[in-house]
């Protein structure tokens, strides 16, 4: 499931803030420089980006929605079924990228850093 949805905070990190002007130029430049590829919603105000295919590290996703001057971003790590199977399904299908905890520390850190760089560029609060 991609896009902005109401979910348990243990599944996705969600940040909302106010932006000045059209943020999509900044977001598009960020996606190219950080390796996040647009996978859904091109040309709309609701877009989903993904970094990685799940071969070595779990895919990292970011869904961004802009409504006027309000921006909402959700970031999460989505391990593959095979990775979850090898971990005896102790790894959830979606996991937030907040710091803290022991599950999937490396992929969460790898996802949080570029997402926080984007949030800083947009002047929106970062993910702790």
Number of C-alpha atoms within 10 A of each C-alpha: 6 15 19 19 11 9 10 10 13 13 18 25 21 23 16 17 16 16 16 11 8 11 14 15 9 12 16 14 11 17 19 11 10 16 13 22 16 18 14 15 16 11 8 10 13 18 21 22 21 23 21 14 13 16 11 9 19 23 20 27 27 26 24 22 19 20 11 12 12 13 21 17 24 26 31 27 30 26 22 18 14 12 17 15 11 10 11 9 12 10 18 18 15 19 23 25 31 21 12 10 7 7 12 17 13 13 20 24 15 16 25 24 15 17 24 17 14 18 20 12 13 18 13 19 13 19 19 10
